[in-house]
């Protein structure tokens, strides 16, 4: 059950990071999802990424909405801050928390129903404002909690478990994130841990709105023939445009980005994204080219994965509105209440 914590005892020789934490220290409660659910694989990838980044758990704030995906924050980072919001409202709560305390690392976890239907407007505005966060959509193409109805990301022509054909066009969350101005955009597959863990690490280190669409098969309602979100379909139609590694801070190294070679992009915190190019036509620094490439491959039935776009010089919401460096929740009365004289000057300037 969700309220049952995992046993605290573990092997005394488990590997530790520089903080002295083992991978187990980044885990949470026991998962209640179906056995084989792709969401549990994403949780495991988040745990591994935070362990390798050596993040203090108390510096992470994890937020979610409603749905199978939004249950998962209870299964990782049990010692972090957490907030489970109402359906589709996670982005606005995360935005408010980020404005109040910019010192935390924000991780939003949502699903295709939570973000592409009732929360679509919230998702779009959080992305366009450049909130400093990593926003992960665990995309299974169905409403798993309500027995497998098509979600807004279900592809047109796909079939439900009962054989019903979806006649509505699906929303591509990656294309939408690019159009809304996300400065880090990736897509992965829950069954590809080698690709997903570095993507999560890079997204957490990125300054600005980072988004990852992770195709995560629902083993109960959307893992059959005719589904475009099943394990078999994604493995057969997956096209990775690059292979990503995250390197700890060091002097930047600049190299040409030719087919089969590597480019390194330095982020604001000094970490370096090492991208090994697999497709000679793909440039992850061009938003327009990323959109065109996605649409062309989508027309062929291919699912493009990897780091699709990154802006290494991106800013965030705090830079846009000019907030002070001190988190707002740490300001005292003297800073927040400047006095009647200052108020009179402001009012005079508005006359």
TATA-V225433 format. One record per backbone hydrogen bond with DSSP energy under -1.0 kcal/mol. NH is the residue of the N-H (numbers start at 1). CO is the residue of the C=O. E is the energy in kcal/mol with one decimal. If there is no record, write none. Layout:
nh,co,e
NH,CO,E
NH,CO,E
This chain:
nh,co,e
4,1,-1.7
14,11,-1.5
17,21,-2.2
20,17,-2.0
26,23,-1.7
27,24,-1.6
28,75,-1.4
29,74,-2.9
30,4,-2.1
37,34,-2.1
38,217,-1.7
42,38,-1.6
43,39,-2.3
44,40,-2.1
45,41,-1.8
46,42,-2.4
47,43,-2.4
48,44,-2.3
49,45,-2.6
50,46,-2.5
51,47,-2.1
52,48,-2.5
53,49,-2.3
55,50,-2.0
59,56,-2.4
60,57,-1.6
61,105,-3.0
62,81,-2.6
63,107,-2.4
64,83,-1.8
71,68,-1.1
72,69,-1.2
74,71,-1.6
75,72,-3.1
77,26,-3.9
78,27,-2.2
80,77,-1.8
81,60,-2.0
83,62,-1.7
85,64,-3.0
89,86,-2.0
93,89,-1.6
94,90,-2.7
95,91,-2.4
96,92,-2.2
97,93,-2.4
98,94,-2.7
99,95,-2.3
100,96,-1.9
101,97,-2.3
104,101,-1.0
105,59,-3.1
107,61,-2.7
108,134,-2.8
109,63,-2.8
110,136,-2.7
115,111,-2.5
116,112,-1.7
117,113,-1.0
120,117,-1.6
123,119,-2.8
124,120,-2.5
125,121,-2.1
126,122,-2.1
127,123,-2.1
128,124,-2.4
129,125,-1.6
130,127,-1.3
131,126,-1.6
133,131,-1.2
133,208,-1.6
134,106,-2.1
135,210,-3.0
136,108,-3.2
137,212,-2.4
138,110,-3.0
139,137,-1.1
139,214,-2.5
143,149,-2.1
144,142,-1.1
147,144,-1.1
148,143,-2.6
151,141,-1.6
154,151,-1.5
157,166,-3.1
158,155,-1.9
159,226,-2.1
160,164,-2.7
163,160,-1.7
166,158,-2.8
171,152,-2.8
176,172,-2.2
177,173,-2.4
178,174,-2.2
179,175,-2.4
180,176,-2.1
182,177,-2.6
183,209,-1.4
184,209,-1.2
185,309,-2.9
186,211,-2.3
187,306,-2.0
188,213,-2.1
190,215,-2.6
192,189,-2.5
196,192,-2.5
197,193,-2.3
199,195,-1.4
200,196,-2.4
201,197,-2.4
202,198,-2.5
203,199,-2.5
204,200,-2.4
205,201,-1.5
210,133,-2.4
211,184,-3.0
212,135,-2.4
213,186,-2.4
214,137,-2.8
215,188,-2.5
216,139,-2.8
222,218,-2.5
227,224,-1.8
234,230,-2.3
235,231,-2.1
236,232,-2.0
237,233,-1.8
239,303,-2.9
241,305,-2.3
243,276,-2.0
245,274,-1.9
247,272,-3.2
260,277,-1.3
261,258,-2.6
263,275,-2.3
265,273,-2.5
267,271,-3.0
270,267,-1.9
272,247,-2.6
273,265,-3.0
274,245,-3.3
275,263,-3.2
276,243,-3.0
277,261,-2.2
278,241,-2.0
279,241,-1.2
282,279,-1.6
286,283,-1.4
290,286,-2.0
291,287,-2.1
292,288,-2.2
293,289,-2.7
294,290,-2.4
295,291,-2.1
296,292,-2.2
297,293,-2.4
298,294,-2.4
299,295,-1.8
301,298,-1.5
302,297,-2.5
303,237,-3.0
305,239,-2.2
306,187,-3.3
308,185,-1.8
309,185,-1.9
310,284,-2.1
311,183,-2.7
314,311,-1.5
317,130,-1.5
320,316,-1.8
321,317,-2.1
323,318,-1.6
329,100,-2.6
330,327,-2.2
331,328,-1.2
336,332,-1.9
337,333,-2.7
343,339,-1.7
344,340,-2.6
345,341,-1.8
346,342,-2.0
347,343,-2.5
348,344,-2.2
349,345,-1.9
351,348,-1.1
